[in-house]
Amino acid sequence: MDIFWFGALPYVALAIFVIGSIYRYKVGFKYSSLSSQFLESQKFSMASLPFHIGIIAVFFAHLIVFIFPSFSFGGSTLVTMETIMLAFSLMAIVGLGLLLFRRLTNERVVMVTNKMDIIIEVLILVQLITGVLIALSLQWGSAWYASNMVPYLWSIFTFSPDIAAVAVAPLLIQLHVIGAFLIILLIPFSRLVHFLVAPLHYITRPYQVVRWNWDKKTVRDPDIPWEEVVQRPKNN
């Protein structure tokens, strides 16, 4: 089972990720998060920002140590970095928890929600929780991650898998590793694929002016059925 979970699953996940992402792009599926912000904006705004800030910070922290394994901290700097990453992780958990609650309880959002939306959000939430539990129970993760996990990950990408370190790791770490590859496997089938086309050019482009032909508050009010929304303008 160790060979399957830590030796075979990574290659299955990466192969499906690459082939599935290319196929989705070629056949015309949307590389989009299919945002539901226009259906309900208040709870979305409260949850989306902390989730994205938290998840991006945690992702790049893992990525930097993966690319530069010799880049490590010590002493008070290590404590500071561990505390900051824990704070970002908790921020992401709170944000994603609110987004998941909104997706399950708001009638308008429920109408555009499919099973994969729930699966991928639950998987990411579990991944974040296991990461926090690892940080709390197995301290100084940025140090042993560089010395134990990074060599394993590099062995996967260099096609010479060495599962010795991860096979004897605590169960929490093993679940965290498996969860990461399951998320990668499901990216082409979920809204998560939108990160591949992140609109970074938005940072430098001019502001976009949006003019509403409808009453914005009426359109976004979840208590008003679509049939009762003000009639569309004739030119739209």
C-alpha positions in Angstrom: 0.0 0.0 0.0 2.9 2.4 0.6 4.1 1.8 -2.9 0.6 2.6 -4.2 -0.1 5.7 -2.2 3.4 7.2 -2.3 4.9 5.7 -5.4 2.1 5.2 -7.9 -0.6 7.8 -6.9 1.7 10.8 -7.5 2.3 9.7 -11.1 -1.4 8.9 -11.7 -2.4 12.3 -10.3 0.2 14.3 -12.3 -0.6 12.4 -15.5 -4.3 13.1 -15.1 -3.6 16.7 -14.2 -1.5 17.4 -17.3 -3.6 15.4 -19.8 -6.9 16.5 -18.3 -6.0 20.2 -18.2 -4.9 20.1 -21.8 -8.0 18.3 -22.8 -10.3 20.7 -21.0 -8.6 23.6 -22.7 -8.8 22.0 -26.1 -12.4 20.9 -26.1 -13.6 24.3 -25.0 -14.5 23.8 -21.3 -14.2 27.0 -19.3 -10.9 27.7 -17.5 -12.9 29.6 -14.9 -13.9 29.5 -11.3 -17.5 30.1 -12.4 -17.8 32.7 -9.7 -21.1 33.0 -7.9 -20.3 36.4 -6.5 -23.2 38.0 -8.5 -25.6 35.6 -6.9 -24.7 36.6 -3.4 -21.9 39.0 -2.6 -21.9 39.9 1.1 -20.9 36.5 2.5 -18.7 35.8 -0.5 -16.6 38.9 0.1 -16.2 38.1 3.8 -15.0 34.6 3.1 -13.2 34.7 -0.3 -10.5 37.3 0.6 -9.2 35.5 3.8 -9.3 32.1 2.0 -7.3 33.3 -1.0 -4.8 35.2 1.1 -4.3 32.3 3.4 -4.1 29.6 0.8 -1.7 31.6 -1.5 0.7 32.3 1.4 0.7 28.6 2.5 1.2 27.4 -1.1 4.1 29.7 -1.8 5.7 28.8 1.6 5.7 25.1 0.5 6.9 25.9 -3.0 9.8 28.1 -1.9 11.1 25.4 0.5 10.6 22.8 -2.3 12.6 24.7 -4.8 15.3 25.9 -2.3 15.5 23.1 0.3 18.7 24.7 1.8 16.7 27.8 2.5 15.8 27.2 6.2 15.3 29.1 9.4 16.6 28.7 12.9 16.1 30.1 16.4 13.6 32.9 16.8 13.2 33.2 13.1 11.9 29.7 12.8 9.4 30.3 15.6 8.2 33.5 13.8 7.8 31.8 10.5 5.9 28.9 12.1 3.5 31.3 13.8 2.9 33.3 10.6 2.2 30.2 8.5 -0.1 28.9 11.2 -2.0 32.2 11.2 -2.3 32.1 7.3 -3.5 28.5 7.5 -6.2 29.3 10.1 -7.2 32.3 7.9 -7.7 30.0 5.0 -9.7 27.5 7.0 -12.1 30.1 8.3 -12.5 31.6 4.8 -13.1 28.2 3.1 -15.4 27.1 5.9 -17.6 30.2 5.3 -17.5 29.6 1.6 -18.6 26.0 2.0 -21.4 27.0 4.4 -22.5 29.6 1.9 -22.5 27.1 -1.0 -24.6 24.6 1.0 -27.1 27.1 2.4 -27.7 29.9 -0.1 -30.5 28.9 -2.5 -29.1 30.8 -5.4 -25.6 29.3 -5.0 -27.0 25.8 -4.4 -28.6 26.0 -7.9 -25.2 26.4 -9.6 -23.3 23.9 -7.3 -22.4 20.4 -8.4 -20.9 17.4 -6.5 -17.4 18.2 -7.6 -17.6 21.7 -6.0 -18.4 20.1 -2.7 -15.8 17.4 -3.0 -12.9 19.7 -3.9 -13.8 22.2 -1.2 -14.1 19.5 1.4 -10.7 18.0 0.3 -9.0 21.4 0.5 -10.5 22.0 3.9 -9.3 18.6 5.2 -5.9 19.4 3.7 -5.7 22.7 5.6 -6.9 21.1 8.8 -4.3 18.2 8.6 -1.6 20.9 7.9 -2.6 22.8 11.1 -2.6 19.6 13.1 0.8 18.8 11.8 2.1 22.2 12.8 0.6 21.9 16.3 1.7 18.3 17.0 4.9 18.0 15.0 6.6 21.3 15.4 9.2 23.0 13.2 7.7 21.7 10.0 9.7 24.1 7.8 12.9 22.4 9.0 11.9 18.7 8.7 9.8 19.3 5.6 13.0 20.5 3.9 15.1 17.6 5.2 12.5 14.7 4.8 9.6 15.6 2.5 11.4 17.7 -0.1 13.8 14.8 -1.1 10.8 12.5 -1.5 9.0 15.1 -3.7 12.1 15.7 -5.8 12.5 11.9 -6.3 9.0 11.8 -7.7 9.7 14.6 -10.2 13.1 13.1 -11.2 11.3 9.7 -11.9 13.3 7.9 -9.2 10.7 7.6 -6.4 12.2 7.1 -2.9 9.3 6.5 -0.5 11.5 5.5 2.5 11.0 8.8 4.4 7.3 9.2 3.8 6.5 5.5 4.5 7.7 5.8 8.1 6.3 9.3 8.6 3.4 9.8 11.1 -0.1 9.1 9.8 -1.0 12.8 9.7 1.9 13.6 7.3 0.9 10.6 5.2 -2.7 11.8 5.0 -1.4 15.3 4.1 0.7 13.9 1.2 -2.1 11.7 -0.1 -4.6 14.6 0.1 -2.3 16.9 -1.9 -2.0 14.4 -4.8 -5.8 13.8 -4.7 -6.4 17.5 -5.1 -3.9 17.6 -8.0 -5.7 14.7 -9.6 -9.1 16.4 -9.4 -8.0 19.9 -10.6 -9.0 19.3 -14.3 -12.5 18.3 -13.2 -13.2 21.2 -10.9 -13.4 25.0 -10.6 -9.9 24.8 -9.1 -8.5 24.7 -12.7 -8.9 28.5 -12.9 -5.6 29.0 -11.0 -3.8 27.9 -14.2 -5.0 31.1 -15.9 -4.8 33.4 -12.9 -5.3 37.0 -14.3 -2.1 38.5 -13.0 -2.3 41.2 -15.7 -5.3 42.6 -13.7 -2.7 44.0 -11.3 -1.4 46.5 -13.8 -4.4 47.1 -16.1 -6.7 50.2 -15.8 -9.8 50.0 -13.6 -12.8 48.5 -15.4 -15.9 50.7 -15.1 -19.1 48.7 -14.5 -22.5 50.3 -15.2 -25.6 48.5 -14.0 -28.8 48.6 -16.1 -30.6 46.8 -13.2 -31.1 47.7 -9.6 -28.0 46.0 -8.2 -29.5 45.4 -4.7 -32.6 43.9 -6.2 -30.7 41.5 -8.5 -28.5 40.3 -5.7 -31.2 39.9 -3.1 -31.5 36.2 -2.4 -35.0 36.6 -1.1 -36.3 37.8 -4.5 -37.0 35.1 -7.1 -35.6 35.6 -10.6 -39.0 36.1 -12.1 -39.6 39.2 -10.0 -36.3 40.9 -10.9 -36.8 44.1 -12.8 -37.2 43.3 -16.5 -34.1 43.4 -18.7 -33.4 46.5 -20.8 -34.6 46.2 -24.4 -31.1 46.5 -25.8 -29.8 43.6 -23.7 
